[in-house]
Amino acid sequence: MSEFERPEQWVKPYGDTLNDGRVQLSFTLPVPLDETAKEGAKRLAAQMGLEEPAVVHAEDMGQGFSFFVLYGQCKHQIDLSTLLVAKPDYEVLDKDAIDQLIAEEMGRRMVVIGATIETDAHTVGIDAIMNMKGFNGHKGLESYHQMRAINLGAQVDSEDLVARAIEEQADVILVSQVVTQKNIHLDNLTKLCDLLEAEGLRDRVILIVGGPRISHELAKELGYDAGFGSKTYAEDVASFAIHEWINRRGTPVAPLAPAPGELK
């Protein structure tokens, strides 16, 4: 076996016993709740690949909609050794180590601008990373002595975010996207990145996006430096930011300030 190969690791969902493939599935159908709807839900689950599906809960949602929870057995399995998952390459440090590294390498405070952009009104994610109290025992960026964390909140226009980043001489722009219906998050994130490119600012900031349907691979495809999904804390974002800043030192860039024709 070469150094690039990994031993096979076949896995199936676990319910009651190892490798039984038991899974729980829920969905809504645009029909009133009755026995025909229940049978339709079972047939759909079977077409999705579940064996012996059973409706364990059904609820009338009103106005011609019904909600179902089903339990069944997945017949598929996956070899984890064949998967290559894109993820940011950096060492996660604790709060004190991050502060020390910023002080040693930058000689000043790192400026981070955070916002939930466009029509997205959710603030839980950006607050968990930015605000002093943080989340789940992990303090937010406002608590870092060597960081100046500026949380603009929700529904911030991309143009306003970029203008504020210029004004504050931001090193990092941190964006949260939770609303994903009809892939609106892709439109929002693309708009911000395109705006930064058009203004000649993209290479002057570290651009990070986070959200429940965000992956590092998706973020890179959209032109961002890193993407973080669920179970991400301030130290993950801060560690990446300072490591990325250090990695960029070999390629000097102009200060983040308005140039002729840029946003004022």
C-alpha positions as CSV (number, residue, x, y, z in Angstrom):
1,M,0.0,0.0,0.0
2,S,1.4,3.4,-1.0
3,E,1.5,6.4,1.3
4,F,-1.4,7.9,-0.6
5,E,-3.7,4.8,-0.1
6,R,-5.9,4.2,2.9
7,P,-7.4,0.9,4.1
8,E,-11.0,0.4,3.0
9,Q,-13.6,1.7,5.4
10,W,-17.1,0.7,4.4
11,V,-19.9,2.2,6.5
12,K,-23.7,2.1,6.6
13,P,-26.1,4.1,8.7
14,Y,-26.5,2.8,12.3
15,G,-29.8,2.6,14.0
16,D,-30.3,-0.4,16.4
17,T,-27.4,-2.6,15.5
18,L,-24.1,-2.0,13.6
19,N,-24.5,-1.8,9.8
20,D,-28.3,-2.3,10.0
21,G,-28.7,0.8,7.7
22,R,-31.6,2.2,9.7
23,V,-32.4,5.8,8.9
24,Q,-35.1,8.4,9.7
25,L,-36.5,10.5,6.9
26,S,-38.9,13.5,7.0
27,F,-40.6,15.5,4.2
28,T,-43.8,17.4,3.3
29,L,-46.2,16.5,0.6
30,P,-48.6,19.1,-1.0
31,V,-51.7,17.0,-0.3
32,P,-54.2,16.7,2.6
33,L,-53.4,14.0,5.2
34,D,-55.2,10.7,4.6
35,E,-54.4,7.0,4.1
36,T,-53.6,7.6,0.4
37,A,-51.1,10.3,1.3
38,K,-49.5,7.9,3.9
39,E,-49.1,5.2,1.3
40,G,-47.7,7.7,-1.2
41,A,-45.1,8.7,1.4
42,K,-44.1,5.1,1.8
43,R,-43.8,4.5,-1.9
44,L,-41.7,7.6,-2.3
45,A,-39.3,6.5,0.5
46,A,-39.0,3.1,-1.3
47,Q,-38.1,4.8,-4.6
48,M,-35.4,6.7,-2.7
49,G,-33.8,3.4,-1.8
50,L,-35.2,2.6,1.6
51,E,-36.3,-0.9,2.3
52,E,-39.3,-1.7,4.4
53,P,-40.2,2.0,4.9
54,A,-42.8,2.8,7.6
55,V,-44.6,6.0,8.4
56,V,-44.0,6.5,12.1
57,H,-45.5,10.0,12.3
58,A,-47.9,12.0,10.1
59,E,-49.3,15.5,10.7
60,D,-51.9,17.6,8.9
61,M,-50.3,21.0,8.2
62,G,-53.5,22.6,6.9
63,Q,-54.2,24.2,3.5
64,G,-53.6,21.0,1.7
65,F,-50.2,20.0,3.1
66,S,-49.1,17.0,5.2
67,F,-45.9,16.2,7.0
68,F,-44.4,12.7,7.4
69,V,-41.6,11.0,9.4
70,L,-40.6,7.6,8.1
71,Y,-38.2,4.9,9.3
72,G,-36.6,2.5,6.9
73,Q,-33.4,0.6,6.0
74,C,-30.8,2.0,3.7
75,K,-29.3,-0.7,1.5
76,H,-26.3,1.4,0.4
77,Q,-22.9,1.7,1.9
78,I,-19.9,4.0,1.2
79,D,-16.1,3.4,1.4
80,L,-14.8,6.4,3.3
81,S,-11.2,5.7,2.2
82,T,-12.1,6.7,-1.3
83,L,-13.2,10.2,-0.4
84,L,-11.2,13.4,-0.6
85,V,-12.8,16.2,1.2
86,A,-11.6,19.8,0.7
87,K,-11.0,21.7,4.0
88,P,-8.9,24.6,5.1
89,D,-5.3,23.7,5.9
90,Y,-4.3,25.3,9.1
91,E,-3.6,24.6,12.8
92,V,-6.4,25.5,15.2
93,L,-5.0,27.5,18.1
94,D,-6.6,28.6,21.3
95,K,-7.6,32.2,22.1
96,D,-4.4,33.1,23.9
97,A,-2.2,31.6,21.2
98,I,-4.0,33.4,18.5
99,D,-3.7,36.7,20.3
100,Q,0.0,36.1,20.8
101,L,0.6,35.1,17.1
102,I,-1.3,38.2,15.9
103,A,0.8,40.5,18.2
104,E,4.1,38.9,17.0
105,E,3.4,38.7,13.3
106,M,1.2,41.8,12.7
107,G,2.3,44.1,15.4
108,R,-1.2,45.5,15.6
109,R,-4.8,44.4,16.0
110,M,-6.4,42.4,13.2
111,V,-9.5,44.1,11.9
112,V,-12.5,41.8,11.1
113,I,-15.7,43.0,9.6
114,G,-18.7,40.5,9.9
115,A,-22.2,40.6,8.4
116,T,-25.1,38.6,7.2
117,I,-25.6,40.0,3.7
118,E,-28.5,41.1,1.5
119,T,-32.0,39.8,2.4
120,D,-30.7,37.2,5.0
121,A,-32.0,38.3,8.4
122,H,-30.4,35.5,10.5
123,T,-27.9,36.7,13.1
124,V,-27.3,33.6,15.2
125,G,-24.3,32.4,13.1
126,I,-22.5,35.7,12.8
127,D,-23.2,36.5,16.5
128,A,-21.8,33.2,17.6
129,I,-18.5,33.9,15.9
130,M,-18.2,37.7,16.4
131,N,-19.9,38.6,19.7
132,M,-18.1,38.7,23.0
133,K,-20.1,35.8,24.6
134,G,-19.6,33.6,21.6
135,F,-21.4,30.2,21.6
136,N,-21.2,26.9,23.5
137,G,-18.4,28.1,25.8
138,H,-16.3,29.4,23.0
139,K,-15.8,33.2,23.3
140,G,-16.3,35.3,20.1
141,L,-13.8,37.4,18.3
142,E,-14.8,40.5,20.3
143,S,-13.1,38.9,23.3
144,Y,-9.8,38.6,21.5
145,H,-7.4,41.3,22.7
146,Q,-5.6,41.5,19.4
147,M,-8.7,41.6,17.2
148,R,-11.0,44.5,16.4
149,A,-14.2,42.7,15.6
150,I,-17.0,44.8,13.9
151,N,-20.3,43.0,13.6
152,L,-22.6,44.9,11.2
153,G,-25.5,42.5,11.8
154,A,-28.1,41.2,9.3
155,Q,-29.4,42.3,5.9
156,V,-26.3,44.3,5.0
157,D,-26.0,45.3,1.4
158,S,-22.8,44.1,-0.2
159,E,-22.0,47.6,-1.3
160,D,-22.3,48.9,2.3
161,L,-20.2,46.0,3.6
162,V,-17.4,46.7,1.1
163,A,-17.5,50.5,1.8
164,R,-17.3,49.8,5.6
165,A,-14.4,47.4,5.1
166,I,-12.5,50.1,3.2
167,E,-13.3,52.7,5.9
168,E,-12.1,50.3,8.7
169,Q,-9.0,49.1,6.8
170,A,-10.3,45.5,7.3
171,D,-8.0,42.5,7.1
172,V,-10.8,40.0,7.1
173,I,-14.4,40.0,5.8
174,L,-16.6,37.4,7.4
175,V,-19.9,36.6,5.8
176,S,-22.8,34.5,7.1
177,Q,-25.5,33.0,4.9
178,V,-28.3,30.9,6.4
179,V,-31.2,31.5,3.9
180,T,-30.7,29.1,1.0
181,Q,-34.1,28.8,-0.6
182,K,-33.7,28.7,-4.4
183,N,-30.0,29.0,-3.9
184,I,-30.2,32.7,-3.0
185,H,-27.1,32.3,-0.9
186,L,-25.1,31.5,-4.0
187,D,-26.3,34.7,-5.7
188,N,-25.5,36.8,-2.6
189,L,-22.0,35.4,-2.2
190,T,-21.2,35.7,-5.8
191,K,-22.4,39.3,-5.8
192,L,-20.1,40.2,-2.9
193,C,-17.1,38.5,-4.5
194,D,-17.7,40.1,-7.9
195,L,-18.0,43.5,-6.3
196,L,-14.7,43.1,-4.5
197,E,-13.1,41.9,-7.8
198,A,-14.5,44.9,-9.7
199,E,-13.2,47.4,-7.2
200,G,-9.8,45.8,-7.1
201,L,-10.1,44.8,-3.5
202,R,-10.4,41.1,-3.5
203,D,-6.6,40.3,-3.0
204,R,-6.4,42.9,-0.2
205,V,-8.8,41.1,2.2
206,I,-9.2,37.6,3.6
207,L,-12.7,36.6,2.5
208,I,-14.5,33.9,4.6
209,V,-18.0,32.6,4.5
210,G,-19.9,30.5,7.0
211,G,-23.3,28.8,7.2
212,P,-25.1,25.5,7.6
213,R,-24.9,24.7,3.9
214,I,-21.5,26.1,3.3
215,S,-18.5,23.9,2.7
216,H,-14.8,24.8,2.0
217,E,-15.1,23.4,-1.5
218,L,-18.1,25.5,-2.3
219,A,-16.5,28.6,-0.8
220,K,-13.4,28.1,-3.0
221,E,-15.5,27.7,-6.1
222,L,-17.2,31.0,-5.4
223,G,-13.9,32.8,-5.0
224,Y,-13.6,32.8,-1.2
225,D,-10.6,31.9,0.8
226,A,-12.4,29.5,3.2
227,G,-15.8,28.2,4.0
228,F,-17.0,26.9,7.4
229,G,-20.1,24.9,8.2
230,S,-21.8,23.9,11.4
231,K,-19.8,23.2,14.6
232,T,-17.4,26.1,13.8
233,Y,-16.2,28.4,16.5
234,A,-14.4,31.7,16.7
235,E,-11.0,30.0,17.2
236,D,-11.4,28.1,13.9
237,V,-12.1,31.3,12.0
238,A,-9.4,33.3,13.8
239,S,-6.8,30.6,13.4
240,F,-7.4,30.4,9.7
241,A,-7.3,34.2,9.4
242,I,-3.9,34.7,11.0
243,H,-2.4,31.7,9.2
244,E,-3.7,33.0,5.9
245,W,-2.4,36.5,6.7
246,I,1.1,35.1,7.4
247,N,1.0,33.0,4.2
248,R,0.3,36.1,2.2
249,R,3.2,38.2,3.6
250,G,5.4,37.1,0.7
251,T,3.1,38.9,-1.7
252,P,2.7,42.5,-0.7
253,V,-0.6,44.2,-1.6
254,A,-1.7,47.8,-1.5
255,P,-3.4,49.1,1.6
256,L,-7.2,48.7,1.8
257,A,-8.1,52.3,0.9
258,P,-10.2,53.8,-1.8
259,A,-8.4,54.3,-5.1
260,P,-9.7,56.6,-7.8
261,G,-13.0,55.2,-9.0
262,E,-13.4,52.8,-6.1
263,L,-16.3,52.8,-3.6
264,K,-16.4,55.8,-1.3
